[in-house]
Amino acid sequence: MKKLDNTLFIFIVIALEGYIILSSELLAMRQMIPFIGSGTDIFAIVIAAVLMPVAFGYYSGGRFNIKNRSGNYRTIRKKLLLNIIIAAAFLLPALSYFILMFFFFGLRELGINNNIVQTTIYCLIFLVTPMYLLGQTIPLVSNYFSKEKLSRNTGRMLFISTMGSFAGSIVTTLVLMSLIGVNNSVIVIFAMLFILIIILGSKRTRNITVTMIMILIFSIILNSNTAMEILNIVKNNKYSTMIIMHDDEGTPHLQINGNDSSKYSKTGEKHRYIEFAERVAIDSIPKNAEPKNILIIGAGGFTFGHNDEKNNYIYIDIDKDLKEISEKYLLKEKLKDNKTFYPLPARAYLTKTDMKFDVILLDAYLGGLSIPEHLVTQEFFTEIKDHMNDKAVLVANFITSPTFRNKFSKNTDNTLRSVFPYISRHFINGDIDVLLKMKSVNSIYIYKHFENINNGSIFND
């Protein structure tokens, strides 16, 4: 029995096409985060690089002619197979972290540092072609349906394709990335492409099948857990790529999405900004004072206050795997009983709780690449202020320009001061001459809250 004479197989092809396109889009976004960041402008470019080629693919597939320009005949089956194998060849580097690492580092070596430009180049090289070819699938397989029931069959094909895309978005993000990691989710995509080749293939197309087997094998090699271990990746879930690196002294560093998030040595040494924040917010608490309630938004490696067994700590971070990874590779021990971790979005937690805190640390900003845009708004900072006790201390860590050379540094400073009057800004990077030449540094904002503070006045002549 010819598989394409069976309606079921045709609909399987359509469903897999929808799944692969949507999943590839999501995986591309996720794999780029450690190199490009997670801004909406970046994601908008990726979405456009998928939707527009797919639209052109629909149009081109509908104009397919079995007789090419050279006068040679080609079957629809052969066209579909070639489309899939070429698409797979492009998606292999597009979705493999190992290759992307060299690609983006190479762009920076060439002096291409703008994130939007880097994203555009990535999309033009890796995404446009496979999406265009996969987009031709529906109009091409429509030729296997009866022309007498065209409208009915068209509706069924669009329904099946959309359901495939729906499954791709839900299953890939909520199930696969969470259970087996991003790298193994990529392998699933190539397994589905291989299934398409099997369904569409015949004895005359064994060469294409063999080629697809080779691509599948390469995808397994590049995205295997062993490959991740070579790159020191200890977790690769839907939120973060976590890497454990050791410096010359053997101190472990936890890198989250390309940012050196935390370190913790055998002697308890931490990042300088964390030690500075502890001196300001924790060490200043009188020894005879009642235990304070301390909120940390952006748990990192749970190093802030790790040795403090008196005060009560609540850590908030969206990534539930952070606690396990930090305890295993960084802290080398379990969190103390006075430490509680909630794997929740920060604003969701603040909305649900009426609790007020004596110390709040904002440390959810992983450098210039990964800025959660909803956590730098006036509304968010107002929520933070509403959860501060009288005389509470806020410490916020941002990676900004010391001389306000970019819009983010200016806008962040303006937004903070609009909510927190008399907030101060500090740098801990050492020599002032060196500091002023740096593009970005740890900028520590400190604010002490008073319920009914007088706003003061302005001196004039």
N, C-alpha and C positions, 0 to 999 in steps of 0.2 A: 504494500500500500504506500502510495506517495504521501508523505507527511503534509505537504501543502494542499492536498486534496481534502484534507480533514480540517473542518472549521475550528476544532479545538486547538490544533497546533498553530493555526494562524493567530488565534487570540492569545495564545501563550507568547508568541513572538511579539505581539503588540504590547502585552502587559510587561514583558521583560524590557522592552525598549523604553517604556515610560519610567520603569523603576531605575534603569541604568542612568538615564539622563538626569533625573532629579537627584539620585544618590551621588553621582559624579560631581554635580554642582555643589552639594553640601560638603562632600569630602574635600573638594578643591579649596573651599573657604576655610575649612578646619585645618588643612595641612599648611596653609599659607600664614596662619596666625603667628607662629613663632618668628617668621621672617618679615611680615608686612604689618601685622597688627589686626585689630578687629573693628575698625571704624566702619560706619555705615557707607561712607564714600567708597571704601574698598569693596565691600560686598555688592554695592550697586554696580560696579564695573563688572564683577564676575557674573551677576545675574544678567546684565545686558549681553555679555559675551556668550551666554547660553541661549537666551530667548531669541535674539536676532538670527543667529545661524540656524537654529531649529526652524524658525519661520521661513527662511530661505530654503531650507531643506524640504519643507512641505511643498513649497512652490516648485522646486527643481524636480522632486520625485514625481509630481503630477505631470510633468512634461517629458518624462522618460520615454525614449524611443528605442525599440529593440535593435534598430539599425543605427550604428554610430556614424560619425562624420567620415570615417574611412570606408564606409560601406560594409563593414563586418557586422554580423549578427551577434547579439549577446542576450542571454536570457535574464529574466527578472531575478531568478534564483542566484545566478552568478553575480549580478549587480549587488544584491543584498549581502552576499558573502564577502565581496570585496570591500563594501562599505564598512562592515563590522570589523574585518581584519585590520583595515587602515585606522579605524577609530580606536581599536585596542592598542595599536602601535603608538598612537599619540597619547592615550590616557595612561600608558605605562609610566612615562616620566612625569606626567602631569599630577599624578596622585601618589607618587612614591617619595616619602620624606628624604630618603637617602640621596636621590637625584636632585630634589628641590634644594637641598642644603648647598650643593655645589653650584646650582643655577643662580640662586640669589646672592651667594657670596661672590660669584663671578661678576654679577651686575655691579656690585659695590666696588669691586676691583677696577671696573671700567669707569668708575666715577658716577654711576647712575644710582643716586641715593634717595630720590623722591619716591615715596611709597606708591603714589598713584601711577607714576611712570612705570615703576617696576611691575605693578599689577597689570597694567595695560600690555606690557611686553609679554608677560607670562600668558595672558589670555590669548593674545594673537598667535603665539607660537604653539601653545598646547591645547587650548579649549575650542577655538573657533572651528577648526577642521572636523574633529570628531563629532561635535554637536550638529554641524551641518549634515554630515553623512548619516548620523543616526536619525536625524529629522526626516530623512527620505523614506524611512521604514513604512509608515502608515500608508502614504499614497502608493508605494510600490506593491505592498501586499494586498491593497484594495483590488488589484487586477485579478486576484484569485476568487473574488466574489462575483456573483451574478449581477450583471448591469440592470436587470429588471427590478431589483430591490435595492437600488443604489442609496436612497435616502435612509432606509432602515439600517443597512449595513454600515453606512458612514456614522450614524448615531451610535451604533454598537461599538465600532472601532474607537471612536473618541471617548466613549464611556470606559472601555477597557484600558485605554492608554492613560486616562486620568486616574483611574483606580491604581494602575501600576505606579504612577508618580506619587499618589497619596501613600501607598505602601512604602515607596522609596524614602519619603520624608520621615514617616513615623518609625518604620522598622530600623532604618539606618541610624538615626539619632538616638531614639529612646531604647532600642534593644541592642543592636550590634555594637555600637560604639561603647555602650555601658558595659556589656558582658564580655566582649572579646577584644575591645580596643580598636582604635582607628586603623592601625596597620592591617589587622586581620579583616576589617570591614572592606578595605581596599581589595584584598584577595577575593572576597565574595563577589565583587563587581566583575572581576575577570573570570570567575567561575560561571557567572551568568552569561557573559559574552561567549564563553566556550559552549554553554548549553544552546545558545542561538546558532552557533556554527553546526552543532550536531543535528539540530532540528532541520536546518536549511540545507545541510550538506548531502552529498550523494557520492557514489563510487567515483565519479569523474572529478570530484573536488577534494580528493584526499590531500593534495598538496596544501590547500588552504587550512584543512583540519590540522595537519602537522604543524603548520606555522602558528596556528592559534595555541596548540599545545605548548610550543616553545615560549610564546608570550606569557601563557599561564604559569609556566615554570619560573620564568624570570620574575613575574609578579610575586610569586611565593618567596623566592630568594630575597628580593629587595625589601619585602614587607614582613618577613618572618620575625618571630620573637628573638631569634638569634641575631638577626640584623639590628634589631633595636638594642640588644645588649651590647653589641659592638660600639654603638653610638652612645652608650651609657644611659639610654632611655629606660627608666624604671616604670613609667606609667604613661599611657598614650590614650586618654579617654576623650569624651566629647568636649571637655572644657580645656584641658591642658596637656602639653607635652612636658613631662617632668624628667629632668636629667640630674643625676648625681655625679658631680665632678670633685676631685680632690686636688687641693693646691700643693705647692712644694713641701709644705709642712704636714701634709696628710689630713688637713682639715676638710671635712665634707662640705660641699656647697650644693644647695638645692636650686636648680634653675627651672623656672616656670615660664614656658613660652618664650624662651630666649633671654629672659631676665634673671640675673643673679639675685634670687629672692631672699635666701637665708643661708647662714653658715653657723656652725656650732662646733667648736673645737673641744678637745678633751679637757681643757682647762676652763671651758665655759665662755670662750671668746665668741662674740657675735659681730654682726655688721656694726660699724661705728654709729650709724644713725639710730639703730635699735638701742645701743648702750647709752647714747645721748638721751633718747626718749625715756629710758628707764630712770636716768638720773633726774630728769625734770619731773616726771609724773609719779614714779614709785618711791625712789629714794628720799624724796622730800616729805613723804607721809610720816608723821611722828610715830615712833615705835609703840607708844602707849595708846594710839588711836584705835577705834573699832575697825574691823575689816572693811575695806572699801570695795565697791562694785566697779569692776573695770571691764569695758567693752572694747574689743579689737575687731575692726572691720577690715578684712583681708588677713586671714590667718597666717599665710606664708608657711614658714616652718615651725610655727608655735614657739619661737624663741623668746618673744617679748614676755617678760615675767616668768620665764620657765622655772627659775629657782625660787620664786616667791611662793611659799606655802601658806601664807596668812590671808591675803586678800582673795576675793572671789573674781574669777576671770570668765568671761564669755567670749568665745571666738566665733566669728561669723565669716563663712566663705561658701561660695556656691559649689565648690568641688569637694564632694564627700571623701574622695580618695586621699586628700591632703594629710589627714590625721594618720592613716596607716603608713604612708610613705615617710612622713616626718619621724614618726616613732621608730620605724625600722632602720632608716638610713642616716638620719640626721641627729636626732636626740639620743638614739640608742636606748630608749626607755619609754614607758607609758607616761601619759600625762598624769599629773597629780590629781588628787580628788577635788581640789578647789578649781579645776579647769573644766569647762564645759564647751563642747563644740556643737554648733548648729550648722549643718550644711544647707544654707538657705541664701537666696538673694538678700542683700543688705536691706533694701527698702521693704521687702516683704517682712523681714524680722521686725523692723522698726514700726511697721504698721500694726503688727500683731501684739506688741508688748507696750505696756504703760510704765515699765520699769525705768527708773532714772539712775544715772551713773555718776560716779565721782571722777572717773578718768575715762576718756575715750581716745583710742588711737585709730586714726584713719591711715591705712597702709594698703589700699586696694589698687594702687596705680603702678602697673608694671612698666615703668619707663614711658618713652614717647610712643611706643608701638601699640601698647595695650591700655588704652584709656577708656574705662567704662563711662560712656558719655552721660548716663543717667546718674552717675555718682559725682558729677562736678557741677551740678545745677544749683541755683539759689534755693529751689524747693527742697532738694536733698539736704543741704546744709542747714536749712531751717528745721527739718526733722531731727537732725543731730542735736541742734540747740535745744529743741523741746524735750530731749531725753537727758539733759544735763542738770544735775543738782546745783544748788547754789554753791558757789566757790569750786565748782568742778573744773577740771583741766582738760583741754583738748590739745592733742598733738597730731598734726597731719603731715604726712611725708609725701612730697611730690618730686618728680624729676622735671625741673624747669630751668630756664636760663637765668643765671644770676644777675644779668643786666637787662632782662626783659626783651630779648632779641626776637622773640616769636610771639604770635598771637595767643597761643595756649598759655604761656607764662603770664601775659598781661591779663587775659580774660579770667584765668584762675584766681589771680590776685584780686582783681576787681570783684569777682563773685564772693570770695571769702570775706572781704572787708565790708561787703554790703549786708552780711548777716552777723559777722562777729566783729564788733567795734574794738579797736585797739589791739588787734591781733598782731603778733610780731613774727618776723621772718629771720631764720638763722641758717648758717651754712657751717658744715663741719669738715670741709675738705682741705683745711689747712691754709697755706700761704695765700694772702689776698691777691697778689699779683698773678699767681697761677689760676686762682679761682675766677678772676675777671676775664681770663682768656678762654675759659671752658664754655662749650655750647650749652651743656646741661649738667646739673649737679643735684644732689639731694637737698631740696629746700624744705626745711622744717618750720612749719607754722605752729605757734603756741598761743593759746587763748585761755584766759581764766574767766570763768563765767560768774557774773553777779546778777541776781534776779532783777534788782531795780537800780542798775547803774545809771548815774547821771552822764548824759552824753557830753557834758562840758560845753565849751564855747570856743570861739575863734578870736585870736588877738587881732586888733586892728589899730590904726592910728587914732 
